[in-house]
Amino acid sequence: MKTITCILMIVLGIFVMAGTASADEAQLKAHYNDYLTKKIDNCQRTAGLFNACYNSRIYDLIKMRAEEATFYENHRRELVDTMVSHDLGREAHQMDYFLLNEFKIRRHLASENR
């Protein structure tokens, strides 16, 4: 009887742990999704600040921020899944580093393919 009780407790514990892990993953995905939304808004806001600027460096910044916002919008699901699989955590600097790195890598690859 004790053996059956122990086995049932272990099996129940495994199911509880699996349910908790999937709930944590869902919360993490929601957090990353929200962070991406803020990042997109920030890029769009930065790109819109200097619409009438004639400085070439500012124009390059505007163009890059607009490209960055478009990249994040178009690759949102893929980025969130990758962030979850890399277990980035919830620190803003880690998410920023990952997102900027992905953007720069893909932008560089796209410019090579032209």
C-alpha positions as CSV (number, residue, x, y, z in Angstrom):
1,M,0.0,0.0,0.0
2,K,2.8,2.4,0.8
3,T,4.5,1.7,-2.5
4,I,1.3,2.5,-4.4
5,T,0.9,5.7,-2.4
6,C,4.5,6.7,-3.1
7,I,4.1,6.0,-6.9
8,L,0.8,8.0,-7.0
9,M,2.5,10.9,-5.2
10,I,5.4,10.9,-7.7
11,V,3.1,10.7,-10.7
12,L,1.0,13.5,-9.3
13,G,4.1,15.6,-8.6
14,I,5.3,15.1,-12.2
15,F,1.9,16.3,-13.6
16,V,1.9,19.4,-11.3
17,M,5.5,20.2,-12.3
18,A,4.6,19.9,-16.0
19,G,1.6,22.1,-15.6
20,T,3.6,24.7,-13.8
21,A,6.3,24.7,-16.5
22,S,3.8,25.3,-19.3
23,A,2.2,28.1,-17.3
24,D,5.6,29.7,-16.7
25,E,6.3,29.4,-20.4
26,A,3.0,31.0,-21.3
27,Q,3.7,33.9,-18.9
28,L,7.2,34.3,-20.3
29,K,5.9,34.4,-23.8
30,A,3.4,37.0,-22.8
31,H,6.1,39.1,-21.1
32,Y,8.4,38.9,-24.2
33,N,5.4,39.8,-26.5
34,D,4.7,42.8,-24.3
35,Y,8.3,43.8,-24.4
36,L,8.4,43.5,-28.1
37,T,5.3,45.7,-28.4
38,K,7.1,48.4,-26.3
39,K,10.2,48.0,-28.4
40,I,8.2,48.5,-31.6
41,D,6.4,51.5,-30.2
42,N,9.8,53.0,-29.1
43,C,11.3,52.5,-32.5
44,Q,8.3,54.0,-34.3
45,R,8.3,56.9,-32.0
46,T,12.0,57.6,-32.5
47,A,11.6,57.3,-36.3
48,G,8.7,59.8,-36.2
49,L,10.4,62.4,-34.0
50,F,12.7,63.7,-36.7
51,N,10.5,63.7,-39.9
52,A,11.8,67.0,-41.1
53,C,15.4,66.6,-40.2
54,Y,18.0,67.1,-43.0
55,N,21.0,65.8,-41.1
56,S,22.3,62.6,-42.8
57,R,23.2,60.9,-39.5
58,I,19.8,61.6,-38.0
59,Y,18.2,60.4,-41.3
60,D,20.2,57.1,-41.0
61,L,19.0,56.7,-37.5
62,I,15.3,57.3,-38.5
63,K,15.7,54.8,-41.3
64,M,17.3,52.2,-39.0
65,R,14.6,52.6,-36.3
66,A,11.9,52.2,-38.9
67,E,13.5,49.0,-40.3
68,E,14.0,47.7,-36.7
69,A,10.3,48.2,-35.9
70,T,9.3,46.5,-39.2
71,F,11.6,43.6,-38.4
72,Y,10.2,43.1,-34.9
73,E,6.6,43.2,-36.2
74,N,7.3,40.7,-39.0
75,H,9.3,38.3,-36.9
76,R,7.5,38.6,-33.5
77,R,6.4,35.0,-33.1
78,E,9.8,33.6,-34.1
79,L,11.7,36.1,-31.8
80,V,9.5,35.2,-28.9
81,D,9.9,31.5,-29.4
82,T,13.7,31.9,-29.7
83,M,13.8,34.1,-26.6
84,V,11.9,31.4,-24.6
85,S,14.2,28.6,-26.0
86,H,17.3,30.6,-25.0
87,D,15.9,31.2,-21.5
88,L,16.7,34.9,-21.6
89,G,14.9,35.7,-18.4
90,R,13.1,39.0,-17.7
91,E,16.0,41.4,-17.6
92,A,15.6,44.3,-20.1
93,H,19.3,44.5,-21.0
94,Q,19.3,40.8,-21.9
95,M,16.2,41.1,-24.1
96,D,17.6,44.3,-25.7
97,Y,20.9,42.7,-26.5
98,F,19.2,39.6,-28.0
99,L,16.8,41.7,-30.1
100,L,19.4,44.1,-31.4
101,N,21.8,41.3,-32.2
102,E,19.1,39.4,-34.2
103,F,18.2,42.6,-36.1
104,K,21.8,43.4,-36.9
105,I,22.6,39.8,-38.0
106,R,19.6,39.6,-40.3
107,R,20.1,43.2,-41.6
108,H,23.7,42.3,-42.4
109,L,22.7,39.0,-44.1
110,A,20.1,40.9,-46.2
111,S,22.6,43.4,-47.3
112,E,25.0,40.7,-48.4
113,N,22.3,39.0,-50.5
114,R,21.6,42.1,-52.5
